Each structure stands twice: as structure tokens, then as C-alpha cells.
Amino acid sequence: MKTLKWKIVLIIFISMLLLLLPKVVFAAPMNNQIIEVQNSYTDEKGQKKDCTVKVSVTGDEFYSKVKSIDGYTLIEDPDTKSMCYAVLNNQGEFISSKTPYTGLDTNNEKTFKKVMKQDLTEDKNVIQKKINKNKQLLNYNNTSNAPAMPNAFNAAPAALPAPASASSVPAASSPIAPTVASASMAPTPAATSRYSGNIVGLTILIDFPDVKSTYTKAQIETGCNGQGYYQNGNPISVNQAFSDMSGGKLNYTNIVVTYTTKYNKSYYADPDWFISDYKIRTEALQYLGQTGFDFSKLTKDEEGYVRALNFICGDFGGHYCAGYAGADSITVNGTNFLRYTAMPIDVLNGSVAVFCHENGHMLLDLPDMYDDNGGSVGLGAFDLMSANVFRLNPYFRYVLGWGTTTVISGNGTKTINVNPLESQMIPLTSNEMFFIENLPEKSFYGNQSTELPPVKHYDWHAGLYIYHVDTNKINNAEEAMTTANHYLVSLEQADGKFHLEKGPYPLDLTDEGGDAYRAGYATSFTPTTTPNSNLWTGQSSGVSITNVSAAGSTMQYTYNNTNSTITYPAGPTVAIGAPSTTTAKSGETVTYKVTYKGKYFNTSTLSPANITLNKTGTANRDSISRRNKNGWLGRVWRIPNN
């Protein structure tokens, strides 16, 4: 059993050599999430006892911190495997105090609390070392089997033709023909078929013979598919959330089944916990195949893999699991499974958003939008993929083909309505653009009439919100706000404090009101304001937004663009080297060395990628993808064998 962080939340899969298929994992960030975990300890009479305790977890798959409900930092003891109170060693790293956390406030615990402070924090260098180590373990910078992102993430952007006037651009069913480089460049929205229509997934509720779920199948079904769902502290069901966020385009339902494992929970507590997870998942799917489950009811993707597979379990093989999405291949009765999510049993206890976040990875191919390096908060409360709220930023909606995006052209007064599915886009270069939306007071998802409960952390001020998008980036892990180091989607925060990038952390997002443009506060966004409308290269985009009106259901602003065309750097050149052999026999592999070179790409910052061909001359199943600070460079390779 690994350290406690592997047992609590945001558990992720290490590359599973057992299957010869590297794992690709995304996880949901947690902020003081209260969960229940099992613990064991030896009492003051020397008797070993088990207990269930509540803990608070903050972090992600790379680094997390666990605290008792009254604020004392916890860690798993490496010798006893019990959850104990933590202390700091001379290097500023957590170690076990050997005092078990029971939740009963025993005499030993009372003695400990008299001399120790609450909420200890490790040295920042220790934290960074752990983050780097976990990324290395996860092969984080080598995504050779990463799930393909939507078209705008994983393909060269196509150009929108320069409109004579503002035009509505809903989801495109086919790519828009490219034009010469101009200020109207923008990525092509994804084809609607993958992210719309009816998608039927499979959700399996896992029980152990000796540890039963606290939720019933009926409760899980209601949480997944219910209408008017307000149970367990949730404002919405999974089905409602995706329907509202897509404007009714996506009807995502789940067939819910229960499975009780063959053996007691302890059987699955393999020292290599990722093997125990795989055992449970494989066992459950094989059981369904043996008992006649009709896998044909499940929606398949274009390659024949089941689109959605969710596991809900209180304890996978001895470690607590919560919110992660991964990929590994399992075939049952001719049905192929690849991508899946695993979530805790209390995912429906006020945490349906976690279910939606993980399905955002699996179902929508979206990346995390929080900073997985821990240095910033990404988009904060403005996106499902950063803060587990029921909304997507306008760029994600655009590439998914959800809602309506109006391409702005022609100087003058522009109008925008409050509508969770409406946005405006100002294309700048082949990879940069602004998106604008009009948000009402407080957070909401899709259906305006249904607001989230008044959670302070997710409130914001009504007004105009402006986003700066750079499609050369893959996520929001880079917060330096420089030419080379910046977010995929940045919120242009009207107060100029850039708290989403710079902190201080943890944020009190009651200051989110400073991010909205509106009369009486901030009314201009130009090349000389803070924030400014310049490109990430520092070059002026020529865009000025001024005279922003008062916040309201309809807002106006003055738009002026002095640049009709913008010169931007050419993309990288790609070179494919000679094959490793020209006399390969059946069953042997041939590798080709691939190098990238260009203004923002060079062989010193990007290691060469290898293509492994099979007998027919096609690359291995998915894509050859290399991930570096400049974005997804991978494509699907199809190389003739002649």
C-alpha cells in the first residue's frame, strides 16, 4: 500500500506494464472535500480496532493534503498503515507522529493537539519535488497514447472566412474551408455527431461481500439520469447537467448495474494498487458478459470502443478512490472498453459535478483547466474542468459545437445577451482569439432559471467576461503570463490583479466581482489597458473594447479593430527519418524518428518521437502525440507500406 495520498482522492493510474499500454489519466481537483475513509489503529489497551473517519482533502493527482475535520494534517504511517497525525521533519516534509487519527479524540490525540499546530504545510521545494516525481511516475510529459482532443485541440486550426458582418456560427458538421492568414482565423468546431445526440454509458456500482455500499442502485440511477434531481445536496443530475450545458444537444444516460466482488475487500489490497483496481474492473465486466448483459445497448465511438464506462466504489482494493479518468483496454464478449472513470461512492453526495468533470475527460475529450503544477488555479470557478461547476467556458462550448458563437467583425456598437450558450468571438491569428460572454450574478449552469445553491466560493459579479485563447497550449498549467508560458484559456480579469494566475492561494473568490467589465467599474479593454488586448507575443492585436454598458440582461460595448491582418509565426516543420530497418518480417516492428523544428519548436526542447508500424504500415492504434509547453504536436499517422 502506498502513502496516504494514493488512498484518498484524485487517485490516478501509473503506467501499467502488465498490459503493455501506458495509462492516460486526468483527475478532478478537490478543495476541502469532506470524505469518509476507513482507518485502523491500536487502542490504549493494545487492541487493534477499525473505524470510519471523516477527513478533508485538498489537491489533485500530483499533490494532495489531508486534514482532520478540526484542521490537523494527516498522513499514512508507513509501518502501521494507519492514518496518523503528521509532523514536519527538518527538511520540511510530513512524517508520521505515530498518533492514530480515530475521530474519537482519544487521550493520545488530546495530548498531541496540545503541542501541535493545525494545518501544517510542507516546504515548497518538498512539494515541487513530489509533484515532479508523480508526473514522472505517470509519464506525464509523454502522452503517446493520450485520448484525442476535440478537433480544435488536436489538429491544425482551419480558418473561418472573414464575414461581411457579424455571423452566427453554431456547431459545424464539416470543416470550414481555410483561407489566407487573417484576423478572421479560428479553429473549426468539432463535428456535432461525437458530442451530441443520445449517448448511453455503463455505470457499475461496486460492492464487496464484507463492505456494502451506502447507496442503492436506484439512488445511483436517479443521480445519473433523474429529472428535477435535488437529492443529497445536488442541484442537478448528470443527465440534466450535460443537457443544459449543451443546450439540449447531448442526451447522456447511464445503464446502472451493481456488482459484488468474488472476494472480500482485503483480497484486492495488492501492494501495487493499480493492479487491484484492474482486477476489480476486469472481474466486474467479465461477470456482466457471463450473465448475459447486452453490451450492444452501449454507445460506441468511431473505433468501436464503448464511449462511457463509470465505476463507483467506496474503496478500491484498500485505497480510497475519488474522481479520476483513465484508459486501458479490456475486451469482453467482443465488446471493447478503453476509457473509463472511477469515482467514490459519495460522488452523489453533493458531488455530481465530480462525476461530470471526469466525464468531461472521458466523454468530451477535454483537458483539465486547473493548474496541475499547483502554482495557480487556472480558470477557477469559471469552468467545469477547473472547479467542478456546471458550466464550460465559451471556447470549449465552441469546439464541442454547443451553443451559438457570433464572429465579430466591423467596427461599431455590439450587443450581447445574457445566455449561458451564447458567446462572441474575435479571431486574431491562426491560434489566438478572444471570446466574450455576458454572465448574470452568481454561478449557473445551462438553464438560467436553475442556479446553484449560493456557495460563496462560486459567486461572481454580473457583467462582460473576456477570455483570451491560445490553441497552441494544451491546458492551464502555465501561469507565468509570458510569450512562452501562459494558459490555453485565460480570463482577462478586469481588475488587473490576475488572481487566477498569481494568487494568493487559496483564493477567496468573493473577489471574482473584480473580473467583470461593466459601467462604473471597468469599461475598456484595449492595447494600453491592464489587462491589455495584445497577443501573447506582445504584438498589438489592434482590438479595442470600450464604453461597456451597465451589467444587465443585454449589454453593449464599442468594438474597434485597427488590424485587418496579423502576421504570425509559421508552424513547425516535421521531418520523418529513415526506417530502422528495410527488411522487417511479419511480426517485427519498424520505427521512424520524427523531429519538429520551428520558431517555437526545436529539437532541444522537444525530444524526437518514434512511430512504430505494424505489418500493414499503419501506426499503432491511437496517435503519436508528443506533449510539450507549446501544445499537442501529435497527429494520427497513416504511412503507406510501399
RAVEN-V581370 format. One record per pair of residues at least 24 apart in sequence whose C-alpha atoms are under 6 Angstrom apart, sorted by sequence separation. I is the first residue (numbers start at 1). GAP is how many residues later the second one is. If there is no record, write none. Layout:
i/gap
I/GAP
I/GAP
//
This chain:
i/gap
32/24
33/24
160/24
439/24
467/24
523/24
573/24
589/24
617/24
32/25
160/25
438/25
467/25
523/25
572/25
32/26
159/26
160/26
420/26
438/26
466/26
572/26
31/27
159/27
357/27
437/27
30/28
225/28
357/28
437/28
30/29
93/29
158/29
436/29
519/29
29/30
92/30
157/30
158/30
310/30
312/30
314/30
436/30
518/30
519/30
29/31
92/31
305/31
306/31
309/31
310/31
311/31
312/31
313/31
314/31
435/31
518/31
519/31
305/32
310/32
312/32
313/32
435/32
518/32
312/33
325/33
434/33
518/33
354/34
434/34
496/34
152/35
221/35
353/35
496/35
152/36
433/36
432/37
432/38
151/39
431/39
431/40
41/41
276/41
40/42
72/46
73/46
71/47
72/47
73/47
71/48
269/48
268/49
269/49
10/50
11/50
53/50
10/51
465/51
197/52
202/52
204/52
208/52
265/52
457/52
460/52
461/52
464/52
196/53
197/53
198/53
199/53
200/53
201/53
202/53
203/53
204/53
205/53
206/53
207/53
208/53
460/53
463/53
464/53
483/53
196/54
197/54
200/54
204/54
206/54
210/54
391/54
463/54
483/54
209/55
390/55
463/55
208/56
208/57
63/68
62/69
4/71
4/72
62/72
3/73
381/77
463/88
462/89
201/97
200/98
378/98
200/99
199/100
371/105
372/105
203/106
369/106
370/106
371/106
201/107
202/107
203/107
204/107
205/107
206/107
369/107
201/108
203/108
234/116
232/117
233/117
232/118
24/122
378/122
377/123
14/124
376/125
418/135
417/136
417/137
416/138
416/139
415/140
415/141
414/142
414/143
413/144
413/145
412/146
412/147
411/148
411/149
246/156
473/157
474/157
472/158
473/158
472/159
245/201
244/202
244/203
189/209
190/209
192/209
189/210
190/210
190/211
189/212
149/216
171/230
170/234
169/235
169/236
168/237
169/237
168/238
167/239
167/240
166/241
186/241
166/242
185/242
166/243
184/243
165/244
183/244
185/244
183/245
185/245
183/246
152/247
1/270
28/295
27/296
27/297
26/298
26/299
25/300
25/301
24/302
24/303
23/304
11/310
7/312
8/312
9/312
10/312
7/313
9/313
10/313
10/314
183/381
183/382
182/383
182/384
144/480
144/481
143/482
141/486
//
